[in-house]
Amino acid sequence: MQKCKRYLKRFGTDLAGYGLIALGLLLGWLPGPGGIPLILGGLGLLSIHNHWARRLLHYIKDNGLKFMQYIFPENPWIKALHDILSIGMIISASLLLQSKITPITIGIGIALVALALVDFFYNRSRWERLKQLLKRRS
């Protein structure tokens, strides 16, 4: 009975992991973070019982910093370009939300705001400075 329960638990965990990965791939085309958190969550569930998923998750964790440094290099021109891009996305989202309100325009507007905030806070290490400021205040 314990063995059957263990296999059912593993089957459910793996099924949920594959489901999250599939959902992440289906939602990946949407603006914003899309399916990235879902795919990482699915890999996290799969890494409980599968060695290949654990290796892939560690690879992504180890090389994620290199990817972030590639997107946000220490070039002041590129940092300024990211700031301008963030402001442009916020302005575009506000203009879009003031136009004809449909569910698609609301979704695109919210996704643009989310993407702009992520770009703004990760550029120039603002997120780290904000965390340190909040840590000092508490």
C-alpha positions as CSV (number, residue, x, y, z in Angstrom):
1,M,0.0,0.0,0.0
2,Q,2.9,2.4,0.8
3,K,4.5,1.6,-2.5
4,C,1.3,2.4,-4.4
5,K,0.9,5.6,-2.5
6,R,4.5,6.6,-3.3
7,Y,4.1,5.9,-7.0
8,L,0.8,7.9,-7.1
9,K,2.5,10.8,-5.4
10,R,5.4,10.6,-7.9
11,F,3.0,10.4,-10.9
12,G,1.0,13.4,-9.6
13,T,4.2,15.5,-9.1
14,D,5.5,14.6,-12.5
15,L,2.2,15.2,-14.1
16,A,1.9,18.7,-12.5
17,G,5.5,19.5,-13.6
18,Y,4.9,18.5,-17.2
19,G,1.6,20.4,-17.1
20,L,3.3,23.6,-15.9
21,I,5.9,23.3,-18.6
22,A,3.2,22.8,-21.2
23,L,1.2,25.8,-19.9
24,G,4.4,27.8,-19.9
25,L,5.1,27.0,-23.5
26,L,1.5,27.9,-24.4
27,L,1.6,31.2,-22.6
28,G,5.2,32.0,-23.7
29,W,4.1,34.1,-26.6
30,L,2.3,36.6,-24.4
31,P,4.1,39.9,-23.6
32,G,5.8,40.1,-20.2
33,P,7.4,37.2,-18.3
34,G,4.9,34.9,-20.0
35,G,5.7,31.3,-19.3
36,I,9.2,31.6,-17.8
37,P,8.0,31.3,-14.2
38,L,5.7,28.4,-15.1
39,I,8.5,26.5,-16.9
40,L,10.8,27.0,-14.0
41,G,8.1,25.9,-11.6
42,G,7.5,22.8,-13.7
43,L,11.2,22.0,-13.7
44,G,11.3,22.5,-10.0
45,L,8.6,19.9,-9.6
46,L,10.2,17.5,-12.0
47,S,13.6,17.9,-10.3
48,I,12.2,16.2,-7.2
49,H,12.2,12.8,-8.9
50,N,14.1,13.2,-12.2
51,H,17.9,13.7,-12.4
52,W,17.7,15.3,-15.9
53,A,15.4,18.0,-14.7
54,R,17.6,18.7,-11.7
55,R,20.7,19.1,-13.9
56,L,18.8,21.4,-16.3
57,L,17.5,23.5,-13.4
58,H,21.0,23.8,-12.0
59,Y,22.3,24.8,-15.4
60,I,19.6,27.5,-15.7
61,K,20.4,28.8,-12.2
62,D,24.1,28.9,-12.8
63,N,23.9,30.6,-16.2
64,G,21.0,32.9,-15.4
65,L,23.4,35.5,-14.0
66,K,25.4,35.4,-17.3
67,F,22.2,36.0,-19.2
68,M,21.2,38.9,-17.0
69,Q,24.7,40.5,-17.5
70,Y,24.3,40.0,-21.3
71,I,20.9,41.8,-21.2
72,F,22.0,44.5,-18.8
73,P,25.7,45.1,-19.6
74,E,27.8,47.8,-17.8
75,N,27.6,50.1,-20.8
76,P,26.0,53.5,-19.8
77,W,24.5,53.9,-23.3
78,I,22.7,50.6,-23.1
79,K,21.5,51.4,-19.5
80,A,20.1,54.7,-20.8
81,L,18.4,52.9,-23.7
82,H,16.8,50.5,-21.2
83,D,15.5,53.5,-19.2
84,I,14.1,55.1,-22.3
85,L,12.5,51.8,-23.4
86,S,10.9,51.4,-19.9
87,I,9.4,54.9,-20.1
88,G,8.2,54.3,-23.6
89,M,6.5,51.1,-22.6
90,I,4.7,52.9,-19.7
91,I,3.6,55.7,-22.0
92,S,2.4,53.2,-24.6
93,A,0.5,51.2,-22.0
94,S,-1.2,54.3,-20.7
95,L,-2.2,55.4,-24.2
96,L,-3.4,52.0,-25.0
97,L,-5.5,51.8,-21.8
98,Q,-7.1,55.2,-22.6
99,S,-8.2,54.1,-26.0
100,K,-10.9,51.6,-26.7
101,I,-11.1,49.3,-23.7
102,T,-11.3,45.7,-24.7
103,P,-10.0,42.7,-22.8
104,I,-7.1,42.4,-25.2
105,T,-6.0,46.0,-24.8
106,I,-6.3,45.7,-21.0
107,G,-4.1,42.5,-21.1
108,I,-1.5,44.1,-23.4
109,G,-1.5,47.3,-21.3
110,I,-0.9,45.4,-18.1
111,A,1.7,43.2,-19.7
112,L,3.5,46.3,-21.0
113,V,3.5,47.9,-17.5
114,A,4.8,44.7,-16.0
115,L,7.6,44.3,-18.6
116,A,8.5,48.0,-18.2
117,L,8.7,47.7,-14.4
118,V,10.9,44.6,-14.6
119,D,13.2,46.3,-17.1
120,F,13.3,49.5,-15.0
121,F,14.1,47.7,-11.7
122,Y,16.7,45.3,-13.0
123,N,18.5,48.0,-15.0
124,R,21.3,49.7,-13.0
125,S,20.7,47.2,-10.1
126,R,17.8,49.2,-8.8
127,W,16.2,46.1,-7.5
128,E,19.2,45.3,-5.3
129,R,19.4,48.8,-4.0
130,L,15.7,48.9,-3.2
131,K,16.0,45.6,-1.3
132,Q,19.0,47.0,0.7
133,L,17.0,50.2,1.5
134,L,14.0,48.2,2.7
135,K,16.3,46.0,4.8
136,R,17.9,49.0,6.5
137,R,14.5,50.5,7.3
138,S,13.2,47.3,9.0
